[in-house]
Amino acid sequence: MSCLSFRMVYFNLVDLFMNIRSILPYFCLLVSLALAEIDSTAASHDPWFAYDKVLHFGVSCSIVLSTQYVLAEKMNVNENEAVPVGVICSLGNGIIKEIWDSRQPGGFISRRDLIVDIAGILVGIWIISL
């Protein structure tokens, strides 16, 4: 794929993301509620303060920051267009990770992990805005 066609595809995706940016917080909330734990015993095996939560927070924040940096600084994309792409990448990573966890023996989708992912995304956006 040539650089020119890659940029065209990229800018079409950015236009799509910019249109959905206003509904992104509602989408995050909907995903969190839809993937919530149904079994109350799952919550007892998923404490709020655990090393797993630190990893979720750090990776989500890092994906937003690194994606925005690469797009804005290395590919000369407008910063306002780069941030939504980083958010979508980070949120997608968190959702895919939880789906992966649910398919492991004894695994489940953790709403708490998704909430911490969203917190990491918000901190990443905050850092970018400084």
LUMVOKE-501862 format. One line per 10 residues: number of its first residue (from 0); their letters; for each residue z, y negated, x of N, C-alpha, C, O. Coordinates in steps of 0.2 Angstrom, whole numbers. Layout:
<recs>
NUM> a> Z/Y/X/Z/Y/X/Z/Y/X/Z/Y/X ~ ... .
</recs>
This chain:
<recs>
0> msclsfrmvy> 0/6/4/0/0/0/0/-6/4/4/-7/9 ~ -5/-11/3/-5/-17/7/1/-21/6/4/-21/1 ~ 2/-26/10/7/-31/10/6/-35/3/11/-37/0 ~ 0/-37/2/-2/-41/-3/-1/-38/-10/2/-41/-15 ~ -3/-31/-11/-1/-28/-17/6/-26/-18/9/-26/-23 ~ 10/-25/-12/17/-24/-13/20/-31/-15/25/-30/-20 ~ 18/-37/-13/21/-43/-15/20/-44/-23/24/-47/-26 ~ 14/-42/-25/12/-43/-32/16/-39/-36/19/-41/-42 ~ 17/-32/-34/22/-28/-38/29/-30/-38/32/-30/-43 ~ 31/-33/-32/38/-35/-32/39/-41/-36/44/-42/-40 .
10> fnlvdlfmni> 34/-46/-36/35/-52/-41/34/-50/-48/37/-54/-52 ~ 30/-45/-50/30/-43/-57/37/-40/-59/40/-41/-64 ~ 40/-36/-54/47/-34/-55/52/-39/-56/57/-39/-60 ~ 51/-44/-52/56/-50/-52/56/-53/-58/61/-55/-61 ~ 49/-55/-61/49/-58/-67/52/-54/-73/55/-57/-77 ~ 51/-47/-73/55/-43/-78/62/-44/-77/66/-44/-82 ~ 65/-44/-71/72/-44/-70/75/-51/-72/80/-51/-75 ~ 71/-56/-71/73/-63/-73/74/-64/-80/78/-67/-83 ~ 69/-60/-84/70/-60/-91/76/-57/-94/79/-58/-99 ~ 78/-51/-90/84/-48/-93/90/-50/-90/96/-47/-91 .
20> rsilpyfcll> 90/-55/-85/96/-57/-82/101/-60/-86/107/-59/-85 ~ 99/-63/-92/104/-66/-97/108/-60/-100/113/-62/-103 ~ 105/-54/-101/108/-49/-105/112/-44/-100/115/-39/-102 ~ 111/-45/-93/114/-41/-89/122/-39/-90/124/-33/-89 ~ 126/-44/-91/133/-43/-92/134/-38/-98/138/-34/-98 ~ 130/-39/-103/131/-35/-109/129/-28/-108/131/-23/-110 ~ 123/-28/-104/121/-21/-102/126/-17/-98/127/-11/-99 ~ 129/-21/-93/134/-18/-89/140/-15/-93/143/-9/-92 ~ 142/-19/-98/148/-17/-103/145/-11/-107/149/-6/-108 ~ 139/-11/-109/137/-6/-113/137/1/-109/139/6/-112 .
30> vslalaeids> 134/0/-103/134/6/-99/141/9/-98/142/15/-98 ~ 146/5/-96/152/7/-95/155/10/-101/159/15/-100 ~ 154/7/-107/157/11/-113/154/17/-114/157/22/-117 ~ 147/17/-113/143/23/-115/145/29/-110/145/35/-112 ~ 147/28/-104/148/33/-99/156/34/-99/158/37/-94 ~ 160/31/-103/167/32/-103/169/39/-103/166/43/-107 ~ 175/40/-100/178/47/-101/180/49/-108/183/44/-111 ~ 179/54/-110/181/57/-117/187/61/-116/191/60/-121 ~ 188/64/-111/194/69/-110/199/64/-107/198/62/-102 ~ 205/64/-110/211/60/-108/213/63/-101/217/60/-97 .
40> taashdpwfa> 212/70/-100/215/73/-94/211/70/-88/213/70/-82 ~ 205/68/-89/201/65/-83/204/59/-80/204/58/-74 ~ 207/55/-85/210/49/-82/216/50/-78/217/46/-73 ~ 219/56/-79/225/57/-75/223/59/-68/227/59/-63 ~ 217/62/-67/214/64/-60/210/58/-57/207/59/-52 ~ 210/52/-60/206/47/-57/211/40/-57/210/36/-62 ~ 215/40/-52/219/34/-52/216/28/-50/210/28/-47 ~ 218/22/-53/215/15/-51/215/14/-44/210/11/-41 ~ 221/15/-41/221/14/-34/220/20/-29/225/24/-28 ~ 214/21/-27/212/27/-23/207/25/-18/203/20/-19 .
50> ydkvlhfgvs> 206/29/-13/201/27/-8/194/27/-11/190/23/-9 ~ 193/31/-16/187/32/-20/185/25/-23/179/23/-22 ~ 190/21/-25/188/15/-28/187/10/-23/182/5/-24 ~ 190/10/-17/188/6/-12/181/7/-9/177/2/-8 ~ 179/13/-9/172/14/-7/167/12/-13/162/9/-11 ~ 168/13/-19/164/10/-24/163/3/-24/158/0/-24 ~ 169/-1/-23/169/-8/-23/165/-10/-17/161/-15/-17 ~ 166/-8/-11/163/-10/-5/156/-8/-5/152/-13/-2 ~ 154/-2/-7/146/-1/-7/143/-5/-12/137/-8/-11 ~ 146/-6/-18/142/-11/-23/141/-18/-20/136/-21/-21 .
60> csivlstqyv> 147/-20/-17/146/-27/-15/141/-27/-9/137/-32/-9 ~ 141/-22/-5/137/-22/1/129/-22/-1/125/-25/2 ~ 128/-18/-6/121/-17/-9/119/-24/-11/113/-26/-10 ~ 123/-27/-15/121/-34/-18/119/-39/-12/114/-42/-12 ~ 124/-39/-7/123/-44/-2/117/-42/3/113/-46/5 ~ 116/-36/5/111/-34/9/104/-34/6/99/-36/9 ~ 104/-33/-1/97/-33/-4/95/-41/-5/89/-42/-3 ~ 100/-45/-6/99/-52/-7/97/-55/0/92/-59/0 ~ 100/-53/5/98/-55/12/91/-53/14/87/-57/16 ~ 90/-47/13/83/-44/15/78/-48/11/73/-50/14 .
70> laekmnvnen> 78/-48/5/73/-52/1/73/-59/2/67/-62/3 ~ 78/-63/3/78/-70/3/76/-72/11/73/-77/12 ~ 79/-69/16/78/-71/22/72/-67/26/69/-71/30 ~ 71/-61/25/66/-58/28/59/-57/24/54/-57/27 ~ 59/-58/18/53/-57/14/51/-64/10/47/-64/6 ~ 55/-69/12/54/-76/9/54/-76/2/49/-80/-1 ~ 58/-73/-2/59/-73/-9/64/-78/-11/69/-79/-7 ~ 63/-81/-16/68/-86/-18/75/-83/-20/75/-77/-22 ~ 80/-86/-18/87/-83/-18/88/-81/-25/91/-76/-27 ~ 86/-86/-30/88/-84/-37/84/-78/-40/86/-76/-45 .
80> eavpvgvics> 79/-77/-37/75/-71/-39/78/-64/-35/77/-59/-38 ~ 81/-65/-29/83/-60/-25/90/-57/-28/91/-51/-28 ~ 94/-61/-31/100/-59/-33/100/-54/-39/103/-48/-38 ~ 96/-55/-44/95/-50/-49/93/-43/-47/95/-38/-49 ~ 89/-43/-42/86/-37/-39/92/-33/-36/92/-27/-37 ~ 96/-36/-32/102/-33/-29/107/-31/-34/110/-25/-33 ~ 108/-34/-39/112/-32/-44/110/-26/-48/114/-21/-49 ~ 103/-26/-49/100/-20/-52/101/-14/-48/102/-8/-50 ~ 99/-15/-41/100/-9/-36/107/-7/-36/108/0/-36 ~ 112/-11/-35/119/-9/-35/121/-5/-41/124/0/-41 .
90> lgngiikeiw> 120/-8/-47/122/-5/-53/118/2/-54/122/7/-56 ~ 112/2/-52/109/9/-53/112/14/-48/112/20/-50 ~ 114/12/-42/117/16/-37/123/19/-40/125/25/-40 ~ 127/14/-43/134/17/-46/133/21/-52/137/26/-52 ~ 128/20/-56/127/25/-62/124/31/-59/127/37/-62 ~ 120/31/-55/117/38/-52/123/42/-49/123/48/-49 ~ 127/38/-45/133/42/-42/137/45/-47/140/51/-46 ~ 138/42/-53/143/45/-58/139/50/-61/143/55/-63 ~ 133/50/-62/129/56/-65/129/61/-61/130/67/-63 ~ 129/60/-54/129/65/-49/136/69/-49/137/75/-49 .
100> dsrqpggfis> 141/64/-49/148/67/-50/149/72/-56/153/77/-56 ~ 146/70/-62/147/73/-68/144/80/-67/146/85/-71 ~ 139/81/-63/136/88/-63/139/92/-57/137/98/-57 ~ 144/90/-54/147/94/-49/153/98/-53/155/96/-58 ~ 155/104/-50/160/108/-53/166/104/-54/169/101/-49 ~ 169/103/-60/175/100/-62/174/92/-62/179/88/-62 ~ 168/90/-61/167/83/-61/166/79/-67/165/83/-72 ~ 166/73/-68/166/69/-74/164/62/-72/164/60/-66 ~ 161/59/-77/159/52/-76/165/47/-77/169/48/-82 ~ 167/43/-72/173/39/-72/171/32/-74/167/29/-70 .
110> rrdlivdiag> 174/30/-79/173/23/-81/176/19/-76/174/13/-75 ~ 182/21/-73/185/17/-69/181/15/-62/181/10/-60 ~ 177/20/-60/173/19/-55/167/14/-56/166/10/-52 ~ 165/15/-63/160/10/-65/162/3/-65/159/-2/-63 ~ 169/2/-67/172/-5/-68/173/-7/-61/171/-13/-60 ~ 175/-3/-56/175/-6/-49/169/-7/-46/168/-12/-42 ~ 163/-3/-48/157/-5/-46/155/-12/-48/152/-16/-44 ~ 156/-14/-54/154/-20/-57/158/-26/-54/156/-31/-53 ~ 165/-24/-52/169/-29/-49/166/-30/-42/166/-36/-40 ~ 163/-25/-38/160/-26/-32/154/-30/-32/153/-35/-28 .
120> ilvgiwiisl> 150/-29/-38/144/-33/-39/146/-40/-40/143/-45/-37 ~ 151/-42/-44/153/-49/-46/155/-52/-39/154/-58/-38 ~ 159/-49/-35/161/-52/-29/155/-53/-24/155/-58/-21 ~ 151/-49/-24/144/-50/-20/141/-56/-22/138/-60/-18 ~ 140/-57/-29/137/-63/-32/141/-69/-30/138/-74/-28 ~ 147/-68/-30/152/-74/-28/151/-76/-21/150/-82/-20 ~ 151/-71/-17/150/-73/-10/143/-76/-8/142/-81/-4 ~ 138/-74/-12/131/-77/-11/131/-84/-13/128/-88/-10 ~ 135/-85/-19/135/-92/-21/139/-97/-17/139/-103/-18 ~ 143/-95/-12/147/-99/-8/143/-104/-4/145/-108/0 .
</recs>
